[in-house]
């Protein structure tokens, strides 16, 4: 991102992208699309999906040979997770996957993004594969294929085997090699039927929330450890990509999912622009440069020089990390507005740009304030701002020419409940999804190569440190009875999928 584009982002953060202006742009896009005879119609072949993750839905934590992950341990740490909730049972998907696939089928999903539990596939993180654990994914994949739903598998959605954490976790380089072995095991068993693979989900969260401010497992609070973990996660991505390619048919797709930040400086004050440059470095370029260009950004190395000397980067690592991939997954929820400490603007005491309270996850963010974007908020307190998704997708169109993009997560938590008639009315979620899908459509109209959209989430589930208190699903789960109820948003999404376009 250049200083110019940061300045444009500042206009948006300062409210320059007013609702009216945003509407006008949206109207332009609609007009163009309508002129082409397809109002808010998505391209043929667009992949309509929904996403989940193993620890958040599976349950069966101690069944069929699965051993604890860092989340099993962390969730038991007093005060770490709201209500002391754990993923022991979660949405019991391990036992109810057939019914869940039937619901996906009812929605008309074309694709389903799920993750494999590393300690279910390879208990303890080393040694032989657990064939019984793999059998579960075998059955799930077969069930999906029988329903005409394309399985999209993520290898690591945050559930590191506890034994590997005991040996240093992601601060230990060896963990990257264990990950590659696990990738081979999974691809060998499922690669004949799973055509799209993602190595890591949101390594920013694994490194900076897991090792930086400790609001996620394993709950360590050491910024040098977070940067070390960051590098080893990227190394795992590179080694894992090679391992997958060695096992998979040539046509298989390998991807990586990042929660890149739509960073906006509060104003065009040079100090605010400087704050945005730093956070853009630590949230975005710290991933995009090594993965797509085989180098770490010089300014990020300089900004973090007080925290670490980066001596954990060894010769050859960046070549490994920058192995070509077939697409990039983007998870987007809300933009990140930053300012310098001493410029104008009201500090509302909002979260530090990561959606959680607690210390700072960012190494080297001294003098930087994080402010909420204006507008309504979800039950997470995250401002609703679909323009941020458009900004990210069009930025990637420009920065990574030729790299196909997938929105691998997008959605919102609200205070949902089943009413006496048994329905779940969630109009705010429908609005959120409509606005964000309109942003995706606008980005596609403007040339962003977005190939699919995976709504987060299929089911209400275990929302990490928030436990079961936050509901992101389009399917309501009563955790006591495990009863599933399609929310209004599920019916709405089914219609969008069926029509291949947004209503209205
Ligand atoms: C993302 C995670 C996903 C879910 C959503 C709300 O950061 O990848 O598991 O928790 O946020």
Boltz pocket constraint, residues with backbone or C-beta under 6 A from the ligand:
constraints:
  - pocket:
      binder: B
      contacts: [[A, 53], [A, 56], [A, 201], [A, 202], [A, 205], [A, 259], [A, 331], [A, 409], [A, 456], [A, 462], [A, 463], [A, 464], [A, 472]]
      max_distance: 6.0
